[in-house]
Amino acid sequence: MKKVVILGSTGSVGVNALRVIARHRDAFKVVGLTANTNAELLAGQANSFKPRLLGIGDPSQYARVKSALKTPKRVLKGIEGLIEIASMKEADIVLVAMSGTACIRPLIAAIGAKKRIALANKEAIVSAGPIVMGMARSLGVEIIPVDSEHNSIFQCIRSENKESIKKIFLMGTGGPLKNIARNIFDRLNPSRILAHPIWKMGKKISVDSATMMNKGLEVIEASYLFGMDTKKIEVLLHPEAIIHSMVEFKDGNIMANLFYPDMRFPIFYALNYPERRVSHLPRLDFSKMRNITFDMPNHRKFPALELCYYAARRGGTYPAALNSANEEAVKLYLEGKIRFTRVVDAIKKVLKRHKNTPSPSIGDILNVDRWAKEEVKRLC
Amino acid sequence: MKKVVILGSTGSVGVNALRVIARHRDAFKVVGLTANTNAELLAGQANSFKPRLLGIGDPSQYARVKSALKTPKRVLKGIEGLIEIASMKEADIVLVAMSGTACIRPLIAAIGAKKRIALANKEAIVSAGPIVMGMARSLGVEIIPVDSEHNSIFQCIRSENKESIKKIFLMGTGGPLKNIARNIFDRLNPSRILAHPIWKMGKKISVDSATMMNKGLEVIEASYLFGMDTKKIEVLLHPEAIIHSMVEFKDGNIMANLFYPDMRFPIFYALNYPERRVSHLPRLDFSKMRNITFDMPNHRKFPALELCYYAARRGGTYPAALNSANEEAVKLYLEGKIRFTRVVDAIKKVLKRHKNTPSPSIGDILNVDRWAKEEVKRLC
């Protein structure tokens, strides 16, 4: 029986993880759950799954969590509370499903406590990839990606010699604006921007899909997770989202991973790794899915992609600056304060003003995080 | 430097293997070559690759091989000669690229001599699968399939626990008659029957593709090679021949293997296994290949498929009887002695008259081979 902590259990990935665990209570025991603000849902999950510890990131929600619990339970609060749960003694695996850079410190705590990591957050790897991966390597901690594309890449190369990889095809649907002219992007209703054709996700990542910043961040994420130069990572569009990524080897063979587009697949895979257990998830039916297509991304229409390759080439704190600027700009867009195309424009300006720190510490990255967010606010 | 024997070097796979080896002379040394009848080509290959031993299956061709050699070389003849070369001491790997059941005894000799096997012949596994695989397992001999579909399956499961496999999707183009009405099959010119849309192959296998017997034999082959019940092997059509096969695991994940449709890929993979070396083969270009399709096989139009599932369910000597009857019927078709649709009809009749021997010996299988071929001649 694997003992599981979920950081960010009220988000889209966290909720799906608990759906998976509910079907497999013989295999998993939830020992810790955390959320940022959603007190009611967190308490409801606790009432059902009975973890030993709960954590709430926003201390002002503490009392609401407490009062919604059916039986009294210890509830920790603030970032220090999340860190304590991330490294709790009895946990075997920590699913990091918080969004944004807020997860960097809990993630590092979990790695420091030598927990196996199921990683659904991409921002921590984008901003602090070399530190996180270096620490995991030196402590022998395995990080199983939960982002569907990276989970697929992980499955394609799990038994292979990393030296024999030639190229990664990082697949994307193209997002909700693939077939819409750029000159009307700013006139679209936010509900159109948030309506992803395949995946139901949180608001932040939905906006990132619309700008294609999400795919760009995934390029950087793949580069750090798999130790590959971004030159060897090519974005390939595949609107049906059946093939979730592919890896080409030096001998010309390509391995691909396919599954019905449902986040429960990579979650289930990561929780069970290295085993493959029987799942009750919907299967691909090729008698109904007779045609799949590929397309190339339009870099002029979606400049976020090139920005990400640029930040990755520069290295140091560039990816952190890019990622934090994006977080803030998306927040402003969702608050109705800036237009859609201003999101990527703002990031571009921040990167122009950024002073790089090569080989940064976590402190440097958290400073850049604050700086980039302030810059976006100032510029917009 | 791997020392390679090629049994059947003048056939389509043999010739492609020598093309691959010619590009990688630093990695491979040819030590033995054999052919059945093509004396001139065999001698020409020997003049270029300088193996220590040559073998010619048809003893009447011995003098022609000898006279076409630039420098004198030992040439063995007949089945005993092929067996000697299959087990020659210095060989590291034996590529079995002969067609038909004639390869059973040389293949068994190579396994007995504990050579790694690159197996391009499917008839030996169809007819004598349990014996061949059982012997390989007990001697710790690795068999790397070269048939493109089985090579793909092998790559999909190489690191996986066999218990976690749920299903194999065995891909096929559908052959040259996929879009042609069955009632005109017998009026087609043999050149139309032999014109495969994707693969250039020998005549026997081209006829097998047209009847879809080839795919049915591959179902039986996969069943023995990977120890899977044929119930778990589904034929899926994919006319572009980009995905060469797929494996579904119990957790719902599907792994697929893709390569540009060229037999040199599986040959190169098998010769290098377990390494992956840099190849100079043509790469898949997704910017040019934007659309791939799937389709279901038409069992009524191509009854050979069901016959193969039937023979596999019966087990024992049924697959051998089916395979040998097919060899003879295809021979009669290619000699212009029977109509195209009679090929599968004849096999069906032979299977009806077949008396099964469960757990057969090699002797039993060779007897069935003779019996089935005689039956076809008698019936046609």
Interface residues (C-beta under 8 A of the other chain):
Chain A: Q155 C156 R158 S159 E160 N161 S164 F169 L236 I243 M246 E248 F249 K250 D251 G252 N253 I254 M255 A256 N257 L258 F259 Y260 F265 F268 Y269 N272 E275 R276 R277 V278 S279 L281 P282 R283 L284 F286 S287 M289 R290 N291 I292 T293 F294 D295 M296
Chain B: Q155 C156 R158 S159 E160 N161 S164 F169 L236 I243 M246 E248 F249 K250 D251 G252 N253 I254 M255 A256 N257 L258 F259 Y260 F265 F268 Y269 N272 E275 R276 R277 V278 S279 L281 P282 R283 L284 F286 S287 M289 R290 N291 I292 T293 F294 D295 M296
